[in-house]
Amino acid sequence: MPVPEFELVIGDKNWSSWSLRPWLLMRQAGIPFTETRIRLRQEDTKAQILPHSPTGFVPALKWRGIVIGDSLAICETIADLFPAKNLWPTDSVPRALARSAAAEMHSGFQNLRRDMPMAVLERHPGTGQTEEALADARRIVALWRGLRHRFGRQAIEDQGFLFGRFSVTDAMYAPVVSRFETYGIDLAALGDDGTVRSYMDAILTLPSMQDWIAGAQAEEKVKADGA
């Protein structure tokens, strides 16, 4: 079997929201890659990452002798390299809004990130639901609902995602779906009419997302056995 052209360096699957994004995109698109995992929150974590990436952060995509850092940059690169996968919407208006939504996730929602960090395997209903974090969550609920109504449900091939088919934008928001589950967000109180709940279910039931969760469980078992 040929060695995959790509190596994706990631952090712990329970915690690393940035790693989940390109991992999920590449798995969902059927793009083979070698997975290299670095344990986070260790004294030598940065030292372990530096041989793979000069930034000292994960994820990092190693390809043809170069290293691409940052989740969105990796996703953009994969979308460019595999145009037939249609990882962005094909029409210009939805594509522009898909990029805008992905960029908003990339640079925004700092309060939600701070108060509700990703913990895929954990359940902490009510924890972290500060006024500031819930304001971020309310914006995300409105965004998802609006995109599903305007584009997803109108798509020729509606698979339940924001623009119908799975896209970079869905990969960027997958960790938020996990956060909403972990912290027991009351979606209806934030304006959901059922659209957002259905969207979250579409993400959570993806075979690739289930594989990520199973990987997180396996990693945590190894940690517990080694403790």
Secondary structure, 3 states (H helix, E strand, C coil): CCCCCEEEEECCCCCCHHHHHHHHHHHHHCCCCEEEECCCCCCCHHHHHCCCCCCCCCCEEEECCEEEECHHHHHHHHHHHCHHHCCCCCCHHHHHHHHHHHHHHHHCCHHHHHHCCCCCCCCCCCCCCCHHHHHHHHHHHHHHHHHHHHHHCCCCCCCCECCECCCHHHHHHHHHHHHHHHCCCCCHHHCCCCHHHHHHHHHHCCHHHHHHHHHHHHHHHHHHHHC
